[in-house]
Amino acid sequence: MVGSKATGSGSTDLGAELVAHFRSPEPEMDAADMVTTIRHCLAAAAHDLGARPAAAATITTAAARWAREGVSLESVLTTCHDCARSGFEFLATRMAEAAAAGQPMADAARLLVRVVEVVTTAAATAYLDEHRIVAREHQTSAQTMVAALLAGHGVSALARRSGLRVAPAYQVVALAIPPNAEERAGGPGTVSAARRKLRRVQAALGPPLGSRCLPLLHADGGTVLIPLEAAHATGAGSVTAGVMNAEVLQLVAEAAEAPPTATVAAGATEQIPELAGRTHELLDRLRAGGRPPGLYRMTEGAAVEPDSVVDARRLRRLPRVTPGMSARPGKPGAA
């Protein structure tokens, strides 16, 4: 074991005492909770830092489980540091009781820092690996659900298998994203630039639209299905929370570094195939007619109302968007 010796009433191995401290249960500590698990992992790492795979095995398994259960990485690492702080305070108390010289304390502190490094590195690595797996699984399920909703069949069976909840109504968004400056530059990096743009756009949609948003996107755009709560009427009425609106489209524009155009409509779940066809058809007509980038809302009779134009002044590497003669955008509003 890696430890340090302190003089006092006999020789005391601070490393051994640190291990015993982490292994001893605290009052009202649940044997299955995160604090207990991490304390045991710190004890294992302090007992033999040379056997890193063995010391990290428990925390690796636990961190992967926490990632799958939705526990935040911040909570995991904060608990690690809280437990380590407890260990440092224990060492300081023992050194004061033994009236020991400074060198043993320094050795013990180095041991504790090394232990924390081993455990937090293993925990973060395992957590992120599992989080990526969970994210890929969710993305696959979400894309399959989008395909089923757009096709109009197989939705109920897929929802039962995947655990995804189907809303009674959705906002259907047809989205077109032109190439940004990096893509227009051409060359071997064009494909990579398009992929980076897509990842940024997908990340930008998450916070305002929530985890139940179902995007089916590529670098040039695609379809986004956004579940509507019961209070969100599909007819008249304003829908502002958790839906595609002028503010969200501006976030997409800034992430893409290009001015997007979106057409939106809302309706019951069984209407999604029809609404998707109509919004994409309208999107194609708007772009062919030279209408400016922005958000367009479909109304009764397939009419279109321009809700907003993307603010090109907030886009890097892009000139100002000049509205065309064929459209007079209104004030920014909810879709």
FENVENQUI-V850708 format. One record per residue. N is the residue number from 0. RES is the residue in one small letter. SS is DSSP state (helix for helix, strand for strand, loop for the rest). Layout:
N/RES/SS + N/RES/SS
//
This chain:
0/m/loop + 1/v/loop + 2/g/loop + 3/s/loop + 4/k/strand + 5/a/strand + 6/t/loop + 7/g/loop + 8/s/loop + 9/g/loop + 10/s/loop + 11/t/strand + 12/d/strand + 13/l/helix + 14/g/helix + 15/a/helix + 16/e/helix + 17/l/helix + 18/v/helix + 19/a/helix + 20/h/helix + 21/f/helix + 22/r/helix + 23/s/loop + 24/p/loop + 25/e/loop + 26/p/loop + 27/e/loop + 28/m/loop + 29/d/loop + 30/a/loop + 31/a/loop + 32/d/loop + 33/m/helix + 34/v/helix + 35/t/helix + 36/t/helix + 37/i/helix + 38/r/helix + 39/h/helix + 40/c/helix + 41/l/helix + 42/a/helix + 43/a/helix + 44/a/helix + 45/a/helix + 46/h/helix + 47/d/loop + 48/l/loop + 49/g/loop + 50/a/loop + 51/r/helix + 52/p/helix + 53/a/helix + 54/a/helix + 55/a/helix + 56/a/helix + 57/t/helix + 58/i/helix + 59/t/helix + 60/t/helix + 61/a/helix + 62/a/helix + 63/a/helix + 64/r/helix + 65/w/helix + 66/a/helix + 67/r/helix + 68/e/helix + 69/g/loop + 70/v/loop + 71/s/loop + 72/l/helix + 73/e/helix + 74/s/helix + 75/v/helix + 76/l/helix + 77/t/helix + 78/t/helix + 79/c/helix + 80/h/helix + 81/d/helix + 82/c/helix + 83/a/helix + 84/r/helix + 85/s/helix + 86/g/helix + 87/f/helix + 88/e/helix + 89/f/helix + 90/l/helix + 91/a/helix + 92/t/helix + 93/r/helix + 94/m/helix + 95/a/helix + 96/e/helix + 97/a/helix + 98/a/loop + 99/a/loop + 100/a/loop + 101/g/helix + 102/q/helix + 103/p/helix + 104/m/helix + 105/a/helix + 106/d/helix + 107/a/helix + 108/a/helix + 109/r/helix + 110/l/helix + 111/l/helix + 112/v/helix + 113/r/helix + 114/v/helix + 115/v/helix + 116/e/helix + 117/v/helix + 118/v/helix + 119/t/helix + 120/t/helix + 121/a/helix + 122/a/helix + 123/a/helix + 124/t/helix + 125/a/helix + 126/y/helix + 127/l/helix + 128/d/helix + 129/e/helix + 130/h/helix + 131/r/helix + 132/i/helix + 133/v/helix + 134/a/helix + 135/r/helix + 136/e/helix + 137/h/helix + 138/q/helix + 139/t/helix + 140/s/helix + 141/a/helix + 142/q/helix + 143/t/helix + 144/m/helix + 145/v/helix + 146/a/helix + 147/a/helix + 148/l/helix + 149/l/helix + 150/a/helix + 151/g/loop + 152/h/loop + 153/g/loop + 154/v/helix + 155/s/helix + 156/a/helix + 157/l/helix + 158/a/helix + 159/r/helix + 160/r/helix + 161/s/helix + 162/g/loop + 163/l/loop + 164/r/loop + 165/v/loop + 166/a/loop + 167/p/loop + 168/a/strand + 169/y/strand + 170/q/strand + 171/v/strand + 172/v/strand + 173/a/strand + 174/l/strand + 175/a/strand + 176/i/loop + 177/p/loop + 178/p/loop + 179/n/loop + 180/a/helix + 181/e/helix + 182/e/helix + 183/r/helix + 184/a/loop + 185/g/loop + 186/g/loop + 187/p/loop + 188/g/loop + 189/t/helix + 190/v/helix + 191/s/helix + 192/a/helix + 193/a/helix + 194/r/helix + 195/r/helix + 196/k/helix + 197/l/helix + 198/r/helix + 199/r/helix + 200/v/helix + 201/q/helix + 202/a/helix + 203/a/helix + 204/l/helix + 205/g/helix + 206/p/helix + 207/p/helix + 208/l/helix + 209/g/loop + 210/s/loop + 211/r/loop + 212/c/loop + 213/l/strand + 214/p/strand + 215/l/strand + 216/l/strand + 217/h/strand + 218/a/loop + 219/d/loop + 220/g/strand + 221/g/strand + 222/t/strand + 223/v/strand + 224/l/strand + 225/i/strand + 226/p/strand + 227/l/strand + 228/e/loop + 229/a/loop + 230/a/loop + 231/h/loop + 232/a/loop + 233/t/loop + 234/g/loop + 235/a/loop + 236/g/loop + 237/s/loop + 238/v/loop + 239/t/loop + 240/a/loop + 241/g/loop + 242/v/loop + 243/m/loop + 244/n/loop + 245/a/helix + 246/e/helix + 247/v/helix + 248/l/helix + 249/q/helix + 250/l/helix + 251/v/helix + 252/a/helix + 253/e/helix + 254/a/helix + 255/a/helix + 256/e/loop + 257/a/loop + 258/p/loop + 259/p/loop + 260/t/strand + 261/a/strand + 262/t/strand + 263/v/strand + 264/a/strand + 265/a/strand + 266/g/strand + 267/a/strand + 268/t/helix + 269/e/helix + 270/q/helix + 271/i/helix + 272/p/helix + 273/e/helix + 274/l/helix + 275/a/helix + 276/g/helix + 277/r/helix + 278/t/helix + 279/h/helix + 280/e/helix + 281/l/helix + 282/l/helix + 283/d/helix + 284/r/helix + 285/l/helix + 286/r/helix + 287/a/helix + 288/g/loop + 289/g/loop + 290/r/loop + 291/p/loop + 292/p/loop + 293/g/strand + 294/l/strand + 295/y/strand + 296/r/strand + 297/m/strand + 298/t/loop + 299/e/helix + 300/g/helix + 301/a/helix + 302/a/loop + 303/v/strand + 304/e/strand + 305/p/strand + 306/d/strand + 307/s/strand + 308/v/strand + 309/v/loop + 310/d/loop + 311/a/helix + 312/r/helix + 313/r/helix + 314/l/loop + 315/r/loop + 316/r/loop + 317/l/loop + 318/p/loop + 319/r/loop + 320/v/loop + 321/t/loop + 322/p/loop + 323/g/loop + 324/m/loop + 325/s/loop + 326/a/loop + 327/r/loop + 328/p/loop + 329/g/loop + 330/k/loop + 331/p/loop + 332/g/loop + 333/a/loop + 334/a/loop
//
